[in-house]
Amino acid sequence: MSETEETGPGVRSGNTPIIPGSGVSGISLALVIGVLAFLAGIALTGFFAVDAAVDGWSGELTGTVTVQVRGMTPEEIETGAEEVISLLRSTDGMSNVTRLPREEAEALLEPWLGSGNLPEELPLPALITGDVTHELRRDLEPLREALAEAVPLSSLNDHSAWTDELIAAAGRLRSLAFLAFVLVVLAASAVIVFAARAGLAAHRGVVEVLHLVGATDGFIARQIGNRYLALGALGGAGGALLAWLATKFLAVVTDDAGGFLPAFSIDASTALWLLTIPLLLGGLATISARIAVLRTLKGGDRFVV
C-alpha cells in the first residue's frame, strides 16, 4: 500500500512534521537526550577504560615474580641473594632478573620509618624480580621448591592474591558501568515516550483533522516517529561528542598526575562505540515514539498522557 493510499485522498504527504519543533517535542527534548547521551557515553567509556586498565595492571603483575631473601645478617642476605639470582637466571622461562637496590628498598620504608633512620647493619631483606613466561607461570611449584632448597630463607611471590582481588573488583566496576549505561538508555526511552504522548495530546486538533480526512494511525505514528528519530540522533550525537571530549580531558588530567592516578583513556576502537549512541538513541526514539503514539491512538481515551 502506498503512502497516499494509507493516508487517504485528502492528506498531503510532505516533510512538514505533525508535531512542530517547539516545546517538549523540539529542541528541549534534544537537549535532554543529549544529557542522557553524555551520561551513557561516560558510562560506556568507563566500562572499556576499567577493562583496559585492569588488563594492563594484571598483565604487568602476572608477567613478573618477586623473590624476597631474608637473613640474620647483611652478609647472609647478600650471599642468599646471589644464589637466588644465579638460580633464577639459569631457570628456563625467566628473564630480566634484577635486584632492587637497597636505596630503593629504604625509600619504600620512609613513609613509616622516616628518612635516614635505617642503620647500615640492619638486615633489610633483598628483593629480586624477574619476568616469567606463561608456560612457567602455569606451574611455579618446582621453582618454589628449588628456591626453598637453595636458600631456605627465601620466598617467591607471584602476586596472584592481589591480582585476583583486582580482577574481581574490576569486574564489579565494569558491571556497575554497564548497568549505568542500560539505565540511562531506559531513562531516555521513558523521556521519549512521555514527550511523544504529551506532544500528541497538545496537538490533538491536528490529529483529529488527519483522522477526518482519512489518515490512519500507522501513518500518524510513522510521521511522529520520524520526527523523534531526528531529535534522538541529534541529541545523541551532541552527547556522544561531549563524552568524547570529557574523556580526552580526563586523559590529560591522569597523565599530569605523574602516574599516581590510573590512566583514563580510550583507544580508537573504543571511541567507535561512542558512534553507536546516536544510532541507538535515534532508533530507540523512533520505536518508542511509534509504540507510544499507536497505543494512545488505539486506546479508549486517546489523549491521556
For each residue, the residues with C-beta under 8 A, 3 or more apart:
1: 5 6
2: 5 6
3: 6 7 13 219
4: 7 9 13
5: 1 2 8
6: 1 2 3 216 218 219
7: 3 4 11 13 210 214 215 216 219
8: 5 11 213 214 215 216
9: 4 214
10: 213 214
11: 7 8 210 213 214 215 219
12:
13: 3 4 7
14:
15:
16:
17: 20 21 223 224 226 227
18: 203 206 207 210 220 223 224 227
19: 25 199 200 202 203 206 224 227
20: 17 23 25 26 203
21: 17 25 26 27 227
22: 25 26 27
23: 20 26 28 199 202
24: 28 29 195 198 199 202
25: 19 20 21 22 29 195 196 198 199 227 228 231
26: 20 21 22 23 29 30 231
27: 21 22 30 31
28: 23 24 31 32
29: 24 25 26 32 33 191 192 195 228 231 235
30: 26 27 33 34 231 234 235 238
31: 27 28 34 35 235
32: 28 29 35 36 191 235
33: 29 30 36 37 188 191 192 231 232 234 235 236 239 281 285
34: 30 31 37 38 234 235 236 238 239 242
35: 31 32 38 39 239
36: 32 33 39 40 184 185 187 188 191 235 239 281
37: 33 34 40 41 188 235 236 237 238 239 240 243 277 278 281
38: 34 35 41 42 239 240 242 243 246
39: 35 36 42 43 180 184 239
40: 36 37 43 44 181 184 185 188 239 243 277 281
41: 37 38 44 45 239 240 242 243 244 246 247 274 277
42: 38 39 45 46 243 246 247
43: 39 40 46 47 177 178 180 181 184
44: 40 41 47 48 177 181 243 273 274 277
45: 41 42 48 49 243 247 266 270 274
46: 42 43 49 50 173 177 180
47: 43 44 50 51 174 177 178 181
48: 44 45 51 52 266 270 273
49: 45 46 52 53 247 264 265 266 270
50: 46 47 53 54 170 173 174 177
51: 47 48 54 55 170 174
52: 48 49 55 56 266 267 270
53: 49 50 56 57 170 262 263 264
54: 50 51 57 58 166 167 170
55: 51 52 58 59
56: 52 53 59 60
57: 53 54 60 61 163 166 262
58: 54 55 61 62 163 166 167
59: 55 56 62 63
60: 56 57 63 64
61: 57 58 64 159 162 163
62: 58 59 137 158 159 160 163
63: 59 60 131 132 137
64: 60 61 129 130 131 132 159
65: 129 130 132 137 140 156 157 158 159
66: 127 128 129 156 157 159
67: 84 88 127 128 129 130 147 154 155 156 157
68: 125 126 127 128 154 155 157
69: 77 80 81 84 125 126 127 128 151 153 154
70: 77 80 123 125 153 154 155
71: 74 75 76 77 79 80 123 125 153
72: 76 123
73: 76 77 123
74: 71 77 78 120 121 122 123 124
75: 71 78 79
76: 71 72 73 79 80 123 153
77: 69 70 71 73 74 80 81 123 124 125 126
78: 74 75 81 82 126
79: 71 75 76 82 83
80: 69 70 71 76 77 83 84 126 151 153 154
81: 69 77 78 84 85 99 126 128
82: 78 79 85 86
83: 79 80 86 87 150 151
84: 67 69 80 81 87 88 126 128 147 150 151 154
85: 81 82 88 89 97 99 128
86: 82 83 89 90
87: 83 84 90 91 146 147 150 151
88: 67 84 85 91 94 97 128 130
89: 85 86 94 97
90: 86 87
91: 87 88 94 136 143 146
92: 136
93: 132 133 135 136
94: 88 89 91 97 130 131 132 136
95: 130 131
96: 129 130 131
97: 85 88 89 94 128 129 130
98: 128 129 130
99: 81 85 126 127 128
100: 104 105 126 127 128 129
101: 104 105
102: 105 106 124
103: 106 107
104: 100 101 107 108
105: 100 101 102 108 109 124 125 126 127
106: 102 103 109 110 118 124
107: 103 104 110
108: 104 105
109: 105 106 112 113 118
110: 106 107 113 114 115
111:
112: 109
113: 109 110 117 118
114: 110 117
115: 110
116:
117: 113 114
118: 106 109 113 122 124
119: 122
120: 74
121: 74
122: 74 118 119
123: 70 71 72 73 74 76 77
124: 74 77 102 105 106 118
125: 68 69 70 71 77 105
126: 68 69 77 78 80 81 84 99 100 105
127: 66 67 68 69 99 100 105
128: 66 67 68 69 81 84 85 88 97 98 99 100
129: 64 65 66 67 96 97 98 100
130: 64 65 67 88 94 95 96 97 98
131: 63 64 94 95 96
132: 63 64 65 93 94 136 137 140
133: 93 136 137
134: 137 138
135: 93 138
136: 91 92 93 94 132 133 139 140 143
137: 62 63 65 132 133 134 140 158
138: 134 135
139: 136 142
140: 65 132 136 137 143 144 156 158
141: 144 145
142: 139 145 146
143: 91 136 140 146 147 156
144: 140 141 147 148 156
145: 141 142 148 149
146: 87 91 142 143 149 150
147: 67 84 87 143 144 150 151 154 155 156
148: 144 145 151 152 154
149: 145 146 152
150: 83 84 87 146 147 154
151: 69 80 83 84 87 147 148 154
152: 148 149
153: 69 70 71 76 80
154: 67 68 69 70 80 84 147 148 150 151
155: 67 68 70 147
156: 65 66 67 140 143 144 147
157: 65 66 67 68
158: 62 65 137 140
159: 61 62 64 65 66 162 163
160: 62 163 164
161: 164 165
162: 61 159 165 166
163: 57 58 61 62 159 160 166 167
164: 160 161 167 168
165: 161 162 168 169
166: 54 57 58 162 163 169 170
167: 54 58 163 164 170 171
168: 164 165 171 172
169: 165 166 172 173
170: 50 51 53 54 166 167 173 174
171: 167 168 174 175
172: 168 169 175 176
173: 46 50 169 170 176 177
174: 47 50 51 170 171 177 178
175: 171 172 178 179
176: 172 173 179 180
177: 43 44 46 47 50 173 174 180 181
178: 43 47 174 175 181 182
179: 175 176 182 183
180: 39 43 46 176 177 183 184
181: 40 43 44 47 177 178 184 185
182: 178 179 185 186
183: 179 180 186 187
184: 36 39 40 43 180 181 187 188
185: 36 40 181 182 188 189 280 281 284
186: 182 183 189 190
187: 36 183 184 190 191
188: 33 36 37 40 184 185 191 192 232 281 284 285
189: 185 186 192 193 284 288
190: 186 187 193 194
191: 29 32 33 36 187 188 194 195
192: 29 33 188 189 195 196 228 232 284 285 288 289 292
193: 189 190 196 197 288 289 291 292
194: 190 191 197 198 305
195: 24 25 29 191 192 198 199 228 289
196: 25 192 193 199 200 224 228 288 289 292 293
197: 193 194 200 201 292 293 296 305
198: 24 25 194 195 201 202 305
199: 19 23 24 25 195 196 202 203 224
200: 19 196 197 203 204 207 224 292 293 296 297 303
201: 197 198 204 296 303 304 305
202: 19 23 24 198 199
203: 18 19 20 199 200 206 207
204: 200 201 207 208 302 303
205: 208 209
206: 18 19 203 209 210
207: 18 200 203 204 210 211 220 297 302
208: 204 205 211 212
209: 205 206 212 213
210: 7 11 18 206 207 213 215 219 220
211: 207 208 214 215
212: 208 209
213: 8 10 11 209 210
214: 7 8 9 10 11 211
215: 7 8 11 210 211 219 220
216: 6 7 8 219 220
217: 220 221 293 294 297 298
218: 6 221 222 294
219: 3 6 7 11 210 215 216 222 223
220: 18 207 210 215 216 217 223 224 293 297
221: 217 218 224 225 289 290 293 294 297
222: 218 219 225 226 290
223: 17 18 219 220 226 227
224: 17 18 19 196 199 200 220 221 227 228 289 290 293
225: 221 222 228 229 285 286 287 289 290 293
226: 17 222 223 229 230 286
227: 17 18 19 21 25 223 224 230 231 289
228: 25 29 192 195 196 224 225 231 232 285 286 288 289
229: 225 226 232 233 282 283 285 286
230: 226 227 233 234 282
231: 25 26 29 30 33 227 228 234 235 285
232: 33 188 192 228 229 235 236 278 281 282 283 284 285 286
233: 229 230 236 237 278 279 281 282 285
234: 30 33 34 230 231 237 238 278
235: 29 30 31 32 33 34 36 37 231 232 238 239 281
236: 33 34 37 232 233 239 240 277 278 279 280 281 282
237: 37 233 234 240 241 277 278
238: 30 34 37 234 235 241 242
239: 33 34 35 36 37 38 39 40 41 235 236 242 243 277
240: 37 38 41 236 237 243 244 274 275 277 278
241: 237 238 244 245
242: 34 38 41 238 239 245 246
243: 37 38 40 41 42 44 45 239 240 246 247 274 277
244: 41 240 241 247 248 271 274
245: 241 242 248 249
246: 38 41 42 242 243 249 250
247: 41 42 45 49 243 244 250 251 264 265 266
248: 244 245 251 252 265
249: 245 246 252 253
250: 246 247 253 254 264 265
251: 247 248 254 255 263 264 265
252: 248 249 255 256
253: 249 250 256 257 261 264
254: 250 251 257 261 262 263 264 265
255: 251 252 263
256: 252 253
257: 253 254 260 261
258:
259:
260: 257
261: 253 254 257 264
262: 53 57 254
263: 53 251 254 255
264: 49 53 247 250 251 253 254 261
265: 49 247 248 250 251 254
266: 45 48 49 52 247 270 271
267: 52 270 271
268: 271 272
269: 272 273
270: 45 48 49 52 266 267 273
271: 244 266 267 268 274 275
272: 268 269 275 276
273: 44 48 269 270 276
274: 41 44 45 240 243 244 271 277
275: 240 271 272 278 279
276: 272 273 279 280
277: 37 40 41 44 236 237 239 240 243 274 280 281
278: 37 232 233 234 236 237 240 275 281 282
279: 233 236 275 276 282 283
280: 185 236 276 277 283 284
281: 33 36 37 40 185 188 232 233 235 236 277 278 284 285
282: 229 230 232 233 236 278 279 285 286
283: 229 232 279 280 286 287
284: 185 188 189 192 232 280 281 287 288
285: 33 188 192 225 228 229 231 232 233 281 282 288 289
286: 225 226 228 229 232 282 283 289 290
287: 225 283 284 290 291
288: 189 192 193 196 228 284 285 291 292
289: 192 193 195 196 221 224 225 227 228 285 286 292 293
290: 221 222 224 225 286 287 293 294
291: 193 287 288 294 295
292: 192 193 196 197 200 288 289 295 296
293: 196 197 200 217 220 221 224 225 289 290 296 297
294: 217 218 221 290 291 297 298
295: 291 292 298 299
296: 197 200 201 292 293 299 302 303 304
297: 200 207 217 220 221 293 294 302
298: 217 294 295
299: 295 296 302 304
300:
301: 304
302: 204 207 296 297 299
303: 200 201 204 296
304: 201 296 299 301
305: 194 197 198 201
